[in-house]
């Protein structure tokens, strides 16, 4: 996963064939007080193409000029980009890699790496996150949908009475009872946002969004919002909530 390149060929817009520079950031990611250079390279079929594969993270040490790479496990997608911020509360910048997968699901690929002392550590892997934070979505009588997380011992109830007659009549009888069991789903992480919750420390937490769907992928009921904070060894959930869509005020107000 981590090796030094034999040829000092990075630092240009292209280095061979269709491999191009996707994004670049500067900051001290090794912790020695000297600015380092962080690049994201990938293979494209054309200059205007947003899709790239063979996406690779490249770090050039500002002091030694040593160039090293991290080969991402999932390395293909759209609009790949970098963000540098201190997620691990050690006053050293970490590297967030974000890649859109495209498609109707709207999933994303996200990794956070620490490169302190030129030693890479994977702090966040979206695949591990998706396996750890799972939810059950069930339609209930009287136009309700429950979203539950057994692992976190949390349950949320959504009111879907706003969906209208055509939608509800397919699922409920005239008494508001379900005609048959119906399940929804919470999809994999679609977005990861670095946010500052403690201005004094200037370190970042992660806000992870997952889309809640009902009877089809196009039927979005809301989003799970999970705030993750680094506890010294891993990211843990410190606040989990459900975001729902507003509806027009009733004429009675």
N, C-alpha and C positions, 0 to 999 in steps of 0.2 A: 504493500500500500504506500510505502514511503521510500523514495530512493533519490539519489542525486543524479542529475543529468550529466552525461559525459561531455556534451557539447553545450557551450554557453550561447544558445541560439534564441532564448526567449528575450522579451523586452522589445520586440518589434510587432507590427500589426499581423504579420504572418511569418511562419517558419518553415512550412513545407506544404506543397499541394494546396488543399482547401482548408487547412487548419488555420483558424483566424482567432484574433483576440476578441473575446466576447465582453469582457469587463476588466477593469483595473482599479485598485485602490492602494493608497499609501498610508502607512501607520506602523507604529511599533508593535508588532505581534510576537516578537521573541522575548521582549522584556529587558533588553539591554540599553534602552534609552535612545536608540538610533532608529530612524525611520526605515521600515522595510517595504518591499514592493510585492503586492499580491495580484496575481493575474488569473483569469479564467479563460482557458482556450478550448476550442471545440472545432469540429469539422462541419463545414457548411457546403451546400451545393451551389450557392450563389451569394453575392454580397447582400442582396435584399432579403434573403431567406431568414426567417426568425427561428427555424428549427436547426438544432445542432446535435450531433452525437459525439462520442469520444470526448466528452467534456472533462477537462482535467484542471485541477487546482495547482497553481505554480507559485512558490514563494521564493523570493530572492532576499537573502539576508543583507541588510543594509551595511553591516560592518565587514563581513567576510566576502560579500558578493556571491556566496554559495547559493546555488539554485537547486531546489528540491521540489518534488511533485507529490501530490496525493491523487490517486486514481479513485474516482467516486464509484461506489457500487452501482448506483443507478445514474447513468451519465448521458441521457438523451432527453431532449425536451425543447421548450421554447423560452425565449427571453431570459436566458440564464444571467444572473447578476450576483454581485457581492455586496456585503455590508460588514463593516468593521465596528465592533463595539465590545465593551467589557461585560460579558455575561456571567463570568465565574468569580466576580468580586475580588480579583487580585490586582486590579489597576493595570492590567495588560489587555490590549485589544484581542478579541477573538474574531473568528472569521465565520460569517453566515453565508452559505451558498443557497440560493433559491432558484428553482427551475420549474417552469410550468409544464405539465404533461399534455395539455390540450385535451380535446374530447369533451363530451357532454358532462362527465363527472366533475371536471374542474379540479382534479387532484393536483397536488404539488409535491415536489421533491425538495427536502430541506435538510441541510447538514450544518452543524456548528463545530468548528475545530479550534482547539487551543494549540498554539505553536510555541509555548513558553520554553525558553532555552533550546529552541530548534527541535523540540521533541513533540510530534503531533499526538494529540489526544482527541478522540471523537466525543464531544460533549452531548450532542443531540443528533439522533437519527430518526427521521420521520417514520420509517418502517417499524422501528421498535415502539415508537409512540402509538402508532395506529393499532398495534397488537395489545398494548397496555391499556388503552382507553377505549373500551367497547361499550356499546349501549344497546338497549332493547327498546324498540318503538312499537307500541300496541294501540290500536284504536279501541276506545271504550264506548259504552252506551252514553247516550245524551250528548253526542257531538264533542267528545273529549279524546285526546291522544296523550298517552303517557310516555315519557322518555326516561328510562331508568338506567343507572349505572350500578350494577351489583358490586363491583370492586370498590367503588367510592361510597356505597350505601346512600345514594341520592336518587330522588324521584321528582320529576317535573311533570306538570299537567298542563296541556295546551287546550285552549278552547278553539274549536274549528267551526263554530256555528256560523261564522261570517262567510264560509265557503259558498253558500248559496244552494238553492233547491236542486239544481241539476247534479251537482257534485254529491250532496248529502243523500239524495234519494237513491243513488246507486248503492249506498252502503247501509242506510238506516231505513227502518220501517216508519210508519206514520206516528208511532209512539216513541221514536227516538232510540229504538233498540237496534243493535247491529244485526243485520241479516245473516252474517257469518263472520268468523274471526278474520281480522284484517291486520296486517303488520306493515310497518314502515321500516326505515333504516336511517342510521347515522353514518354518513359516508366518511371516507378517509380525509385527513387534513387537507383543506383547500388553500389555506393561507396561514402564514406565520409572521407576526408583527413584533419587532423589537419595541418595547415601551419602557420609559423611565418611570418607576413608581416611587423611587427615593431620590429626590433631587440632590441631597447632600452627598450621596455616594456616587452619583452619575453612572451607576451600573444599570444594565438592562435586564428586564424580565422578558418573557415570551408570551404573547397572546396568540393562541392557536384556535383557528376557526374550523368547524366541521359542519357540513350542511345536513340538515334533517329533511328527509324526503318522505312522502306519503305513499300514494298508490302507484306513482311512477317517478322516474328520474326528473321529470319536468315539474313535479308537484312539490315545491319547496315549502316546508312548514316553518322553517326558522333555522337558527344556527346554534350549535354548542360553542360557547366561548370559554376557553380554559386558560387561566393565567398560571404560567409555570415560573418558578423561582429556583435558582441554583442553591442547594443546601450544603455545598462543599464537596459532594460526591456525585450528585445527579440533580436533574430538574424534577421538582415535585409540584403537584397542583396545590395552589394556595387559594384559588377562587374559581369556582365553576358555575356558570350561569347559562340561561337560554335566552337568545335574542329572538324576538318575534316581530312580525310586521304589523304596523299600525293600520287601522281601518278608518274610514270617514266617520266623523261624529254623527250620532243619531240626530234627527231633526228635533228631538225632545230637549236637546241641550241648548 
